[in-house]
């Protein structure tokens, strides 16, 4: 068993510890259909469902980014759940390929969704949301989004979610157990 730091966790300890928390990889995107030059997006792993009624989700973003600034103006966004085939999209929107702003949308096949926000056509699922609430804390903001539209991939055969773990992207791999729930 590891030992806790008596004086609190350092930034390095925090980052290393959090890197061991496996998470699904998504791209949060915002902007208006009539202004594709204003589209912004970033790779995130901090996404979770909040409630089914009303359908809502939570996403965390660094509030020092252009994506967050644009989202504050536009108040609508998409969460695009990436497949293991979308690792290049994840790297681009994480800033790992030196591409920024609107240029990031040259990676992947993007279209305007129902709300006019960018939607990745290859995503396992895309959620189009309106901002319901924002809570800023430290360097990040927690956004509650009311889901207005959901797009699912035409075929999930062979598609598995992209996972981030130990500072790298991974496929889901072999299923070792089932919850018994349905995914239809």
N, CA, C and O atoms as a DFTB+ gen file, in Angstrom:
736 C
 N C O
     1  1       0.839      -1.177       0.000
     2  2       0.000       0.000       0.000
     3  2       0.880       1.235       0.000
     4  3       1.882       1.275       0.714
     5  1       0.529       2.237      -0.783
     6  2       1.325       3.458      -0.834
     7  2       1.061       4.316       0.400
     8  3       0.057       4.154       1.093
     9  1       1.975       5.216       0.648
    10  2       1.814       6.095       1.805
    11  2       1.359       7.467       1.343
    12  3       1.753       7.932       0.274
    13  1       0.530       8.113       2.151
    14  2       0.046       9.450       1.840
    15  2       1.115      10.467       2.206
    16  3       1.922      10.241       3.108
    17  1       1.111      11.571       1.506
    18  2       2.033      12.662       1.802
    19  2       1.472      13.430       3.001
    20  3       0.374      13.978       2.901
    21  1       2.187      13.489       4.133
    22  2       1.654      14.153       5.323
    23  2       1.421      15.644       5.137
    24  3       0.549      16.208       5.797
    25  1       2.167      16.291       4.269
    26  2       2.017      17.731       4.091
    27  2       1.095      18.074       2.925
    28  3       1.002      19.242       2.547
    29  1       0.427      17.109       2.359
    30  2      -0.440      17.355       1.210
    31  2       0.238      16.917      -0.074
    32  3       1.438      16.646      -0.102
    33  1      -0.535      16.853      -1.113
    34  2      -0.024      16.394      -2.407
    35  2       0.619      17.544      -3.171
    36  3       0.128      18.672      -3.154
    37  1       1.724      17.238      -3.839
    38  2       2.346      18.217      -4.725
    39  2       1.615      18.170      -6.063
    40  3       0.857      17.239      -6.335
    41  1       1.849      19.172      -6.884
    42  2       1.249      19.206      -8.211
    43  2       1.677      17.974      -9.012
    44  3       0.860      17.374      -9.711
    45  1       2.938      17.599      -8.914
    46  2       3.442      16.414      -9.618
    47  2       2.745      15.141      -9.135
    48  3       2.351      14.296      -9.940
    49  1       2.594      15.010      -7.803
    50  2       1.896      13.852      -7.246
    51  2       0.451      13.797      -7.731
    52  3      -0.058      12.735      -8.090
    53  1      -0.196      14.951      -7.735
    54  2      -1.586      15.032      -8.183
    55  2      -1.707      14.579      -9.635
    56  3      -2.553      13.748      -9.964
    57  1      -0.858      15.129     -10.496
    58  2      -0.929      14.780     -11.922
    59  2      -0.644      13.303     -12.159
    60  3      -1.322      12.665     -12.965
    61  1       0.343      12.754     -11.472
    62  2       0.662      11.341     -11.621
    63  2      -0.486      10.472     -11.118
    64  3      -0.867       9.499     -11.769
    65  1      -1.028      10.824      -9.968
    66  2      -2.161      10.072      -9.428
    67  2      -3.368      10.110     -10.348
    68  3      -3.998       9.079     -10.584
    69  1      -3.702      11.291     -10.873
    70  2      -4.863      11.418     -11.758
    71  2      -4.632      10.716     -13.096
    72  3      -5.590      10.282     -13.736
    73  1      -3.366      10.600     -13.527
    74  2      -3.091       9.926     -14.799
    75  2      -3.432       8.441     -14.718
    76  3      -3.599       7.780     -15.743
    77  1      -3.534       7.926     -13.509
    78  2      -3.867       6.515     -13.318
    79  2      -5.366       6.270     -13.282
    80  3      -5.818       5.127     -13.216
    81  1      -6.130       7.347     -13.326
    82  2      -7.584       7.237     -13.388
    83  2      -7.981       7.172     -14.857
    84  3      -8.002       8.193     -15.546
    85  1      -8.293       5.976     -15.332
    86  2      -8.648       5.807     -16.741
    87  2      -9.927       6.571     -17.049
    88  3     -10.863       6.583     -16.249
    89  1      -9.959       7.207     -18.211
    90  2     -11.146       7.962     -18.595
    91  2     -11.386       7.895     -20.082
    92  3     -10.451       7.819     -20.879
    93  1     -12.653       7.925     -20.444
    94  2     -13.019       8.006     -21.845
    95  2     -12.581       9.349     -22.410
    96  3     -12.588      10.353     -21.698
    97  1     -12.203       9.374     -23.678
    98  2     -11.709      10.584     -24.321
    99  2     -12.795      11.174     -25.214
   100  3     -13.404      10.477     -26.025
   101  1     -13.019      12.466     -25.047
   102  2     -14.009      13.191     -25.846
   103  2     -13.395      14.489     -26.333
   104  3     -12.377      14.945     -25.811
   105  1     -14.023      15.077     -27.332
   106  2     -13.690      16.429     -27.749
   107  2     -14.916      17.285     -27.479
   108  3     -16.013      16.992     -27.954
   109  1     -14.713      18.359     -26.702
   110  2     -15.750      19.353     -26.487
   111  2     -15.540      20.422     -27.545
   112  3     -14.430      20.929     -27.711
   113  1     -16.600      20.766     -28.261
   114  2     -16.508      21.743     -29.345
   115  2     -17.638      22.756     -29.220
   116  3     -18.730      22.435     -28.751
   117  1     -17.362      23.967     -29.642
   118  2     -18.368      25.023     -29.576
   119  2     -18.188      25.972     -30.748
   120  3     -17.159      25.953     -31.422
   121  1     -19.180      26.788     -30.982
   122  2     -19.164      27.744     -32.084
   123  2     -20.462      27.638     -32.857
   124  3     -21.259      26.727     -32.638
   125  1     -20.662      28.572     -33.757
   126  2     -21.915      28.648     -34.508
   127  2     -21.717      28.202     -35.948
   128  3     -20.656      28.410     -36.535
   129  1     -22.758      27.583     -36.512
   130  2     -22.711      27.113     -37.897
   131  2     -22.443      28.263     -38.859
   132  3     -21.737      28.098     -39.855
   133  1     -23.013      29.437     -38.555
   134  2     -22.830      30.580     -39.453
   135  2     -21.437      31.199     -39.344
   136  3     -21.084      32.080     -40.128
   137  1     -20.647      30.740     -38.371
   138  2     -19.295      31.260     -38.179
   139  2     -18.305      30.131     -37.892
   140  3     -17.755      30.053     -36.793
   141  1     -18.069      29.233     -38.899
   142  2     -17.148      28.120     -38.658
   143  2     -15.731      28.581     -38.295
   144  3     -14.979      27.817     -37.690
   145  1     -15.359      29.803     -38.649
   146  2     -14.042      30.318     -38.273
   147  2     -13.954      30.527     -36.770
   148  3     -12.861      30.638     -36.214
   149  1     -15.104      30.579     -36.117
   150  2     -15.146      30.758     -34.680
   151  2     -15.249      29.458     -33.909
   152  3     -15.367      29.472     -32.684
   153  1     -15.205      28.320     -34.619
   154  2     -15.264      27.035     -33.928
   155  2     -14.020      26.849     -33.066
   156  3     -12.909      27.189     -33.474
   157  1     -14.225      26.302     -31.865
   158  2     -13.125      25.979     -30.971
   159  2     -13.403      24.622     -30.341
   160  3     -14.559      24.225     -30.192
   161  1     -12.337      23.906     -29.970
   162  2     -12.528      22.603     -29.358
   163  2     -11.283      22.147     -28.628
   164  3     -10.180      22.630     -28.885
   165  1     -11.477      21.204     -27.706
   166  2     -10.358      20.652     -26.944
   167  2     -10.665      19.229     -26.500
   168  3     -11.825      18.855     -26.330
   169  1      -9.613      18.446     -26.316
   170  2      -9.731      17.081     -25.824
   171  2      -9.945      17.116     -24.323
   172  3      -9.287      17.873     -23.609
   173  1     -10.879      16.284     -23.844
   174  2     -11.177      16.204     -22.409
   175  2     -11.389      14.746     -21.999
   176  3     -11.729      13.895     -22.821
   177  1     -11.179      14.484     -20.717
   178  2     -11.539      13.183     -20.153
   179  2     -12.522      13.336     -19.002
   180  3     -13.074      12.346     -18.522
   181  1     -12.743      14.557     -18.561
   182  2     -13.631      14.798     -17.421
   183  2     -15.049      15.075     -17.907
   184  3     -15.487      16.223     -17.970
   185  1     -15.762      13.993     -18.251
   186  2     -17.153      14.057     -18.702
   187  2     -17.916      12.964     -17.971
   188  3     -17.424      11.844     -17.840
   189  1     -19.108      13.280     -17.497
   190  2     -19.944      12.227     -16.915
   191  2     -21.410      12.610     -17.025
   192  3     -21.754      13.783     -17.174
   193  1     -22.261      11.605     -16.949
   194  2     -23.690      11.869     -16.951
   195  2     -24.064      12.483     -15.609
   196  3     -23.434      12.198     -14.590
   197  1     -25.088      13.325     -15.613
   198  2     -25.556      13.936     -14.378
   199  2     -26.924      13.392     -14.005
   200  3     -27.111      12.877     -12.902
   201  1     -27.886      13.502     -14.923
   202  2     -29.214      12.950     -14.659
   203  2     -29.944      12.724     -15.978
   204  3     -29.591      13.295     -17.010
   205  1     -30.965      11.882     -15.918
   206  2     -31.750      11.557     -17.104
   207  2     -32.926      12.514     -17.298
   208  3     -33.401      12.689     -18.420
   209  1     -33.396      13.132     -16.220
   210  2     -34.531      14.058     -16.323
   211  2     -34.213      15.330     -15.556
   212  3     -34.239      15.298     -14.326
   213  1     -33.917      16.432     -16.197
   214  2     -33.713      16.534     -17.646
   215  2     -32.376      15.907     -18.039
   216  3     -31.446      15.879     -17.233
   217  1     -32.273      15.402     -19.274
   218  2     -31.019      14.784     -19.704
   219  2     -29.883      15.807     -19.609
   220  3     -29.907      16.842     -20.276
   221  1     -28.897      15.502     -18.776
   222  2     -27.816      16.457     -18.506
   223  2     -26.500      15.726     -18.325
   224  3     -26.456      14.557     -17.944
   225  1     -25.426      16.453     -18.612
   226  2     -24.088      15.932     -18.377
   227  2     -23.226      17.007     -17.753
   228  3     -23.590      18.183     -17.721
   229  1     -22.066      16.578     -17.252
   230  2     -21.089      17.472     -16.646
   231  2     -19.789      17.333     -17.428
   232  3     -19.390      16.229     -17.799
   233  1     -19.140      18.458     -17.672
   234  2     -17.827      18.451     -18.313
   235  2     -16.971      19.499     -17.609
   236  3     -17.462      20.552     -17.204
   237  1     -15.677      19.189     -17.470
   238  2     -14.738      20.127     -16.850
   239  2     -13.760      20.632     -17.905
   240  3     -13.194      19.852     -18.670
   241  1     -13.572      21.953     -17.932
   242  2     -12.661      22.592     -18.884
   243  2     -11.736      23.559     -18.162
   244  3     -12.122      24.170     -17.165
   245  1     -10.528      23.697     -18.661
   246  2      -9.618      24.716     -18.170
   247  2     -10.176      26.065     -18.610
   248  3     -10.385      26.285     -19.803
   249  1     -10.421      26.968     -17.668
   250  2     -11.054      28.229     -18.054
   251  2     -10.081      29.242     -18.634
   252  3     -10.465      30.380     -18.903
   253  1      -8.827      28.849     -18.830
   254  2      -7.867      29.720     -19.500
   255  2      -7.733      29.429     -20.983
   256  3      -6.839      29.969     -21.634
   257  1      -8.594      28.594     -21.531
   258  2      -8.477      28.201     -22.941
   259  2      -9.404      29.017     -23.846
   260  3     -10.391      29.596     -23.392
   261  1      -9.064      29.045     -25.123
   262  2      -9.918      29.687     -26.121
   263  2     -11.253      28.976     -26.263
   264  3     -12.269      29.605     -26.558
   265  1     -11.252      27.668     -26.054
   266  2     -12.498      26.904     -26.139
   267  2     -13.469      27.369     -25.060
   268  3     -14.649      27.588     -25.333
   269  1     -12.972      27.519     -23.839
   270  2     -13.838      27.960     -22.746
   271  2     -14.344      29.383     -22.993
   272  3     -15.520      29.667     -22.767
   273  1     -13.466      30.279     -23.455
   274  2     -13.883      31.656     -23.733
   275  2     -14.977      31.687     -24.802
   276  3     -15.957      32.421     -24.672
   277  1     -14.805      30.889     -25.855
   278  2     -15.806      30.848     -26.931
   279  2     -17.102      30.225     -26.422
   280  3     -18.185      30.676     -26.793
   281  1     -17.010      29.209     -25.587
   282  2     -18.199      28.550     -25.037
   283  2     -18.996      29.530     -24.162
   284  3     -20.227      29.514     -24.181
   285  1     -18.312      30.366     -23.413
   286  2     -18.993      31.372     -22.582
   287  2     -19.799      32.332     -23.458
   288  3     -20.871      32.788     -23.059
   289  1     -19.283      32.637     -24.648
   290  2     -19.985      33.531     -25.580
   291  2     -21.155      32.824     -26.255
   292  3     -22.241      33.385     -26.397
   293  1     -20.915      31.593     -26.664
   294  2     -21.893      30.870     -27.493
   295  2     -22.935      30.123     -26.663
   296  3     -24.072      29.983     -27.114
   297  1     -22.595      29.645     -25.482
   298  2     -23.455      28.927     -24.522
   299  2     -24.039      27.612     -25.028
   300  3     -24.957      27.064     -24.417
   301  1     -23.519      27.112     -26.123
   302  2     -23.909      25.797     -26.642
   303  2     -22.630      25.050     -27.000
   304  3     -21.635      25.658     -27.393
   305  1     -22.667      23.717     -26.860
   306  2     -21.460      22.942     -27.129
   307  2     -21.837      21.505     -27.445
   308  3     -22.964      21.067     -27.212
   309  1     -20.860      20.788     -27.982
   310  2     -21.031      19.351     -28.203
   311  2     -19.954      18.606     -27.425
   312  3     -18.853      19.113     -27.208
   313  1     -20.300      17.391     -27.013
   314  2     -19.340      16.456     -26.430
   315  2     -19.318      15.267     -27.370
   316  3     -20.326      14.580     -27.535
   317  1     -18.170      15.024     -27.987
   318  2     -18.011      13.985     -29.003
   319  2     -17.156      12.857     -28.441
   320  3     -15.952      13.020     -28.243
   321  1     -17.782      11.715     -28.187
   322  2     -17.107      10.565     -27.576
   323  2     -16.295       9.859     -28.656
   324  3     -16.855       9.343     -29.624
   325  1     -14.969       9.837     -28.488
   326  2     -14.083       9.333     -29.530
   327  2     -13.939       7.819     -29.514
   328  3     -14.056       7.174     -28.472
   329  1     -13.682       7.270     -30.699
   330  2     -13.371       5.852     -30.838
   331  2     -11.861       5.687     -30.858
   332  3     -11.123       6.665     -30.985
   333  1     -11.406       4.452     -30.733
   334  2      -9.966       4.189     -30.781
   335  2      -9.375       4.563     -32.142
   336  3      -8.160       4.722     -32.263
   337  1     -10.215       4.704     -33.159
   338  2      -9.754       5.129     -34.485
   339  2      -9.532       6.640     -34.550
   340  3      -8.942       7.141     -35.508
   341  1     -10.005       7.369     -33.530
   342  2      -9.922       8.833     -33.515
   343  2      -8.739       9.357     -32.712
   344  3      -8.765      10.506     -32.272
   345  1      -7.706       8.548     -32.511
   346  2      -6.564       8.982     -31.698
   347  2      -5.909      10.232     -32.290
   348  3      -5.438      11.085     -31.538
   349  1      -5.870      10.358     -33.603
   350  2      -5.305      11.557     -34.241
   351  2      -6.116      12.799     -33.913
   352  3      -5.551      13.871     -33.698
   353  1      -7.430      12.664     -33.872
   354  2      -8.307      13.776     -33.489
   355  2      -8.016      14.169     -32.043
   356  3      -7.896      15.353     -31.727
   357  1      -7.902      13.169     -31.166
   358  2      -7.611      13.438     -29.750
   359  2      -6.285      14.178     -29.604
   360  3      -6.197      15.146     -28.848
   361  1      -5.266      13.735     -30.313
   362  2      -3.957      14.384     -30.226
   363  2      -4.011      15.813     -30.746
   364  3      -3.427      16.715     -30.144
   365  1      -4.704      16.028     -31.855
   366  2      -4.818      17.367     -32.425
   367  2      -5.516      18.319     -31.462
   368  3      -5.034      19.425     -31.220
   369  1      -6.657      17.888     -30.909
   370  2      -7.430      18.766     -30.032
   371  2      -6.810      18.885     -28.635
   372  3      -7.223      19.735     -27.846
   373  1      -5.824      18.040     -28.329
   374  2      -5.070      18.179     -27.085
   375  2      -3.873      19.115     -27.267
   376  3      -3.138      19.385     -26.317
   377  1      -3.685      19.606     -28.490
   378  2      -2.572      20.509     -28.768
   379  2      -1.254      19.805     -28.979
   380  3      -0.206      20.452     -28.966
   381  1      -1.271      18.490     -29.173
   382  2      -0.039      17.715     -29.318
   383  2       0.550      17.760     -30.724
   384  3       1.660      17.278     -30.949
   385  1      -0.189      18.336     -31.671
   386  2       0.288      18.399     -33.054
   387  2       0.570      19.831     -33.497
   388  3       0.768      20.088     -34.684
   389  1       0.590      20.758     -32.551
   390  2       0.903      22.152     -32.865
   391  2      -0.152      22.862     -33.686
   392  3       0.148      23.842     -34.367
   393  1      -1.390      22.378     -33.631
   394  2      -2.491      22.973     -34.382
   395  2      -3.453      23.602     -33.382
   396  3      -3.802      22.985     -32.375
   397  1      -3.884      24.842     -33.664
   398  2      -4.718      25.551     -32.706
   399  2      -5.917      26.201     -33.392
   400  3      -5.961      26.334     -34.615
   401  1      -6.886      26.602     -32.571
   402  2      -8.061      27.322     -33.072
   403  2      -8.856      26.514     -34.076
   404  3      -8.978      25.295     -33.962
   405  1      -9.398      27.219     -35.067
   406  2     -10.234      26.611     -36.102
   407  2      -9.490      25.535     -36.878
   408  3     -10.113      24.591     -37.364
   409  1      -8.177      25.654     -37.005
   410  2      -7.387      24.683     -37.778
   411  2      -7.511      23.265     -37.236
   412  3      -7.315      22.303     -37.978
   413  1      -7.831      23.122     -35.960
   414  2      -7.974      21.781     -35.379
   415  2      -9.069      20.977     -36.079
   416  3      -9.005      19.748     -36.118
   417  1     -10.065      21.656     -36.626
   418  2     -11.199      20.966     -37.240
   419  2     -10.868      20.360     -38.599
   420  3     -11.727      19.744     -39.230
   421  1      -9.615      20.531     -39.059
   422  2      -9.176      19.819     -40.266
   423  2      -8.866      18.357     -39.932
   424  3      -8.690      17.537     -40.833
   425  1      -8.800      18.033     -38.641
   426  2      -8.606      16.652     -38.191
   427  2      -9.972      16.061     -37.886
   428  3     -10.642      16.491     -36.947
   429  1     -10.385      15.080     -38.673
   430  2     -11.702      14.472     -38.507
   431  2     -12.717      15.092     -39.456
   432  3     -12.456      16.106     -40.103
   433  1     -13.878      14.459     -39.520
   434  2     -14.969      14.916     -40.386
   435  2     -16.020      15.586     -39.501
   436  3     -16.767      14.913     -38.791
   437  1     -16.069      16.906     -39.551
   438  2     -16.958      17.691     -38.698
   439  2     -18.122      18.260     -39.498
   440  3     -17.974      18.611     -40.669
   441  1     -19.267      18.346     -38.860
   442  2     -20.452      18.944     -39.462
   443  2     -21.140      19.792     -38.405
   444  3     -20.824      19.691     -37.220
   445  1     -22.075      20.624     -38.827
   446  2     -22.868      21.404     -37.872
   447  2     -24.051      20.573     -37.419
   448  3     -24.782      20.014     -38.237
   449  1     -24.234      20.496     -36.114
   450  2     -25.336      19.726     -35.551
   451  2     -26.625      20.519     -35.501
   452  3     -26.727      21.604     -36.074
   453  1     -27.595      19.974     -34.817
   454  2     -28.915      20.573     -34.666
   455  2     -28.840      21.981     -34.086
   456  3     -29.572      22.869     -34.522
   457  1     -27.958      22.194     -33.100
   458  2     -27.798      23.507     -32.471
   459  2     -26.786      24.385     -33.207
   460  3     -26.538      25.522     -32.805
   461  1     -26.204      23.858     -34.281
   462  2     -25.204      24.605     -35.027
   463  2     -23.795      24.424     -34.511
   464  3     -22.862      25.024     -35.045
   465  1     -23.615      23.600     -33.473
   466  2     -22.275      23.358     -32.921
   467  2     -21.571      22.269     -33.721
   468  3     -22.238      21.454     -34.358
   469  1     -20.240      22.234     -33.703
   470  2     -19.512      21.198     -34.433
   471  2     -19.776      19.810     -33.846
   472  3     -19.759      19.617     -32.630
   473  1     -20.021      18.851     -34.743
   474  2     -20.264      17.460     -34.357
   475  2     -19.347      16.578     -35.209
   476  3     -19.305      16.714     -36.432
   477  1     -18.618      15.679     -34.557
   478  2     -17.706      14.766     -35.240
   479  2     -18.490      13.566     -35.746
   480  3     -19.100      12.846     -34.956
   481  1     -18.480      13.344     -37.056
   482  2     -19.300      12.277     -37.635
   483  2     -18.830      10.882     -37.251
   484  3     -19.629       9.946     -37.266
   485  1     -17.552      10.716     -36.906
   486  2     -17.035       9.390     -36.552
   487  2     -17.182       9.065     -35.068
   488  3     -16.824       7.966     -34.645
   489  1     -17.700       9.996     -34.273
   490  2     -17.807       9.773     -32.825
   491  2     -18.752       8.622     -32.518
   492  3     -19.723       8.394     -33.240
   493  1     -18.458       7.888     -31.428
   494  2     -19.386       6.850     -30.966
   495  2     -20.746       7.474     -30.679
   496  3     -21.787       6.952     -31.078
   497  1     -20.711       8.599     -29.981
   498  2     -21.907       9.370     -29.650
   499  2     -21.496      10.826     -29.553
   500  3     -20.402      11.143     -29.087
   501  1     -22.373      11.705     -29.994
   502  2     -22.178      13.144     -29.801
   503  2     -23.395      13.692     -29.091
   504  3     -24.529      13.381     -29.454
   505  1     -23.161      14.503     -28.084
   506  2     -24.222      15.152     -27.326
   507  2     -24.168      16.643     -27.636
   508  3     -23.116      17.265     -27.493
   509  1     -25.277      17.216     -28.053
   510  2     -25.354      18.661     -28.239
   511  2     -26.058      19.242     -27.016
   512  3     -27.136      18.791     -26.631
   513  1     -25.432      20.246     -26.418
   514  2     -25.900      20.758     -25.125
   515  2     -26.023      22.279     -25.118
   516  3     -25.368      22.987     -25.883
   517  1     -26.882      22.748     -24.229
   518  2     -26.952      24.167     -23.861
   519  2     -26.431      24.277     -22.437
   520  3     -26.747      23.446     -21.587
   521  1     -25.634      25.303     -22.183
   522  2     -25.089      25.500     -20.842
   523  2     -26.234      25.809     -19.883
   524  3     -27.018      26.731     -20.110
   525  1     -26.321      25.024     -18.805
   526  2     -27.325      25.258     -17.767
   527  2     -26.706      25.968     -16.574
   528  3     -27.343      26.806     -15.935
   529  1     -25.439      25.620     -16.276
   530  2     -24.783      26.213     -15.118
   531  2     -23.276      26.054     -15.256
   532  3     -22.792      25.086     -15.842
   533  1     -22.535      27.026     -14.704
   534  2     -21.072      26.982     -14.705
   535  2     -20.591      27.276     -13.293
   536  3     -21.061      28.210     -12.644
   537  1     -19.646      26.463     -12.827
   538  2     -19.023      26.677     -11.529
   539  2     -17.518      26.710     -11.745
   540  3     -16.928      25.705     -12.140
   541  1     -16.888      27.856     -11.489
   542  2     -15.437      27.963     -11.639
   543  2     -14.765      27.624     -10.314
   544  3     -15.204      28.042      -9.243
   545  1     -13.680      26.849     -10.421
   546  2     -12.922      26.451      -9.233
   547  2     -11.462      26.296      -9.638
   548  3     -11.139      25.492     -10.513
   549  1     -10.586      27.058      -9.007
   550  2      -9.172      26.970      -9.353
   551  2      -8.954      27.308     -10.814
   552  3      -9.391      28.356     -11.289
   553  1      -8.282      26.427     -11.520
   554  2      -7.955      26.657     -12.937
   555  2      -9.032      26.169     -13.894
   556  3      -8.927      26.375     -15.103
   557  1     -10.069      25.522     -13.363
   558  2     -11.053      24.887     -14.230
   559  2     -12.483      25.342     -13.940
   560  3     -12.766      25.991     -12.933
   561  1     -13.358      24.979     -14.852
   562  2     -14.778      25.251     -14.694
   563  2     -15.544      23.954     -14.904
   564  3     -15.234      23.169     -15.800
   565  1     -16.534      23.747     -14.074
   566  2     -17.442      22.616     -14.200
   567  2     -18.693      23.138     -14.898
   568  3     -19.344      24.065     -14.415
   569  1     -19.019      22.540     -16.030
   570  2     -20.187      22.960     -16.799
   571  2     -21.262      21.894     -16.726
   572  3     -20.990      20.708     -16.908
   573  1     -22.466      22.319     -16.461
   574  2     -23.622      21.431     -16.570
   575  2     -24.293      21.778     -17.886
   576  3     -24.652      22.929     -18.132
   577  1     -24.458      20.767     -18.729
   578  2     -25.095      20.967     -20.019
   579  2     -26.393      20.202     -20.109
   580  3     -26.439      19.008     -19.811
   581  1     -27.447      20.877     -20.518
   582  2     -28.712      20.190     -20.819
   583  2     -28.600      19.651     -22.235
   584  3     -28.331      20.403     -23.171
   585  1     -28.805      18.359     -22.390
   586  2     -28.643      17.702     -23.686
   587  2     -29.884      17.966     -24.538
   588  3     -31.008      17.653     -24.145
   589  1     -29.651      18.553     -25.719
   590  2     -30.731      18.890     -26.655
   591  2     -30.831      17.907     -27.812
   592  3     -31.905      17.731     -28.388
   593  1     -29.712      17.262     -28.159
   594  2     -29.705      16.303     -29.271
   595  2     -28.591      15.291     -29.027
   596  3     -27.554      15.610     -28.446
   597  1     -28.831      14.067     -29.484
   598  2     -27.848      12.987     -29.372
   599  2     -27.696      12.329     -30.734
   600  3     -28.684      11.987     -31.383
   601  1     -26.460      12.157     -31.157
   602  2     -26.152      11.479     -32.421
   603  2     -25.325      10.257     -32.088
   604  3     -24.303      10.359     -31.408
   605  1     -25.762       9.095     -32.566
   606  2     -25.000       7.865     -32.338
   607  2     -24.443       7.375     -33.664
   608  3     -25.036       7.578     -34.723
   609  1     -23.284       6.723     -33.580
   610  2     -22.666       6.164     -34.783
   611  2     -23.631       5.186     -35.437
   612  3     -24.359       4.465     -34.754
   613  1     -23.630       5.168     -36.774
   614  2     -24.510       4.253     -37.509
   615  2     -24.242       2.807     -37.142
   616  3     -25.167       2.005     -37.010
   617  1     -22.973       2.483     -36.977
   618  2     -22.603       1.115     -36.644
   619  2     -21.516       1.139     -35.592
   620  3     -20.497       1.810     -35.755
   621  1     -21.731       0.411     -34.520
   622  2     -20.720       0.334     -33.470
   623  2     -19.841      -0.903     -33.642
   624  3     -18.946      -1.149     -32.834
   625  1     -20.097      -1.682     -34.696
   626  2     -19.337      -2.909     -34.895
   627  2     -17.860      -2.584     -35.089
   628  3     -17.491      -1.860     -36.015
   629  1     -17.036      -3.112     -34.230
   630  2     -15.596      -2.911     -34.315
   631  2     -15.131      -1.598     -33.710
   632  3     -13.928      -1.373     -33.578
   633  1     -16.063      -0.726     -33.340
   634  2     -15.666       0.559     -32.742
   635  2     -15.631       0.419     -31.232
   636  3     -16.588      -0.051     -30.616
   637  1     -14.533       0.824     -30.652
   638  2     -14.425       0.813     -29.200
   639  2     -14.018       2.211     -28.759
   640  3     -13.401       2.947     -29.529
   641  1     -14.354       2.582     -27.534
   642  2     -14.025       3.929     -27.079
   643  2     -12.521       4.115     -26.904
   644  3     -11.786       3.168     -26.626
   645  1     -12.088       5.357     -27.075
   646  2     -10.706       5.722     -26.819
   647  2     -10.583       6.038     -25.329
   648  3     -11.403       6.767     -24.770
   649  1      -9.556       5.484     -24.697
   650  2      -9.334       5.636     -23.259
   651  2      -8.002       6.351     -23.038
   652  3      -7.035       6.122     -23.765
   653  1      -7.964       7.218     -22.027
   654  2      -6.716       7.862     -21.618
   655  2      -6.322       7.288     -20.261
   656  3      -7.109       7.310     -19.315
   657  1      -5.091       6.772     -20.176
   658  2      -4.607       6.179     -18.932
   659  2      -3.088       6.243     -18.921
   660  3      -2.447       6.001     -19.943
   661  1      -2.508       6.568     -17.772
   662  2      -1.047       6.624     -17.591
   663  2      -0.373       7.442     -18.684
   664  3       0.624       7.019     -19.270
   665  1      -0.923       8.600     -18.944
   666  2      -0.384       9.578     -19.883
   667  2      -0.324       9.079     -21.320
   668  3       0.546       9.487     -22.090
   669  1      -1.261       8.186     -21.683
   670  2      -1.316       7.699     -23.051
   671  2      -2.719       7.312     -23.460
   672  3      -3.589       7.106     -22.613
   673  1      -2.943       7.212     -24.772
   674  2      -4.228       6.799     -25.324
   675  2      -4.224       5.294     -25.542
   676  3      -3.221       4.723     -25.970
   677  1      -5.344       4.659     -25.247
   678  2      -5.464       3.213     -25.360
   679  2      -6.836       2.844     -25.908
   680  3      -7.794       3.606     -25.786
   681  1      -6.914       1.653     -26.519
   682  2      -8.204       1.068     -26.854
   683  2      -8.747       0.375     -25.625
   684  3      -8.026       0.160     -24.650
   685  1      -9.993       0.034     -25.674
   686  2     -10.634      -0.596     -24.526
   687  2     -10.111      -2.003     -24.296
   688  3      -9.983      -2.445     -23.154
   689  1      -9.806      -2.709     -25.383
   690  2      -9.292      -4.071     -25.241
   691  2     -10.399      -5.080     -24.999
   692  3     -11.547      -4.859     -25.384
   693  1     -10.059      -6.169     -24.371
   694  2     -10.968      -7.281     -24.149
   695  2     -11.886      -7.015     -22.971
   696  3     -11.446      -6.562     -21.913
   697  1     -13.159      -7.299     -23.163
   698  2     -14.120      -7.176     -22.063
   699  2     -13.857      -8.294     -21.065
   700  3     -13.746      -9.460     -21.441
   701  1     -13.760      -7.931     -19.796
   702  2     -13.504      -8.958     -18.772
   703  2     -14.691      -9.154     -17.857
   704  3     -14.646      -9.992     -16.955
   705  1     -15.732      -8.413     -18.067
   706  2     -16.931      -8.557     -17.256
   707  2     -18.016      -7.651     -17.789
   708  3     -17.731      -6.659     -18.459
   709  1     -19.231      -7.980     -17.501
   710  2     -20.366      -7.205     -17.982
   711  2     -21.221      -6.771     -16.817
   712  3     -21.313      -7.464     -15.804
   713  1     -21.845      -5.618     -16.966
   714  2     -22.773      -5.153     -15.931
   715  2     -24.158      -5.730     -16.135
   716  3     -25.019      -5.627     -15.261
   717  1     -24.372      -6.341     -17.296
   718  2     -25.677      -6.926     -17.600
   719  2     -26.664      -5.913     -18.155
   720  3     -27.796      -6.264     -18.487
   721  1     -26.239      -4.652     -18.257
   722  2     -27.111      -3.598     -18.789
   723  2     -27.208      -3.669     -20.293
   724  3     -26.419      -4.355     -20.942
   725  1     -28.175      -2.962     -20.852
   726  2     -28.337      -2.921     -22.302
   727  2     -27.719      -1.638     -22.832
   728  3     -27.664      -0.631     -22.126
   729  1     -27.259      -1.674     -24.065
   730  2     -26.667      -0.500     -24.711
   731  2     -27.435      -0.104     -25.957
   732  3     -26.933       0.683     -26.760
   733  1     -28.627      -0.621     -26.138
   734  2     -29.400      -0.344     -27.353
   735  2     -29.842       1.073     -27.440
   736  3     -30.502       1.456     -28.406
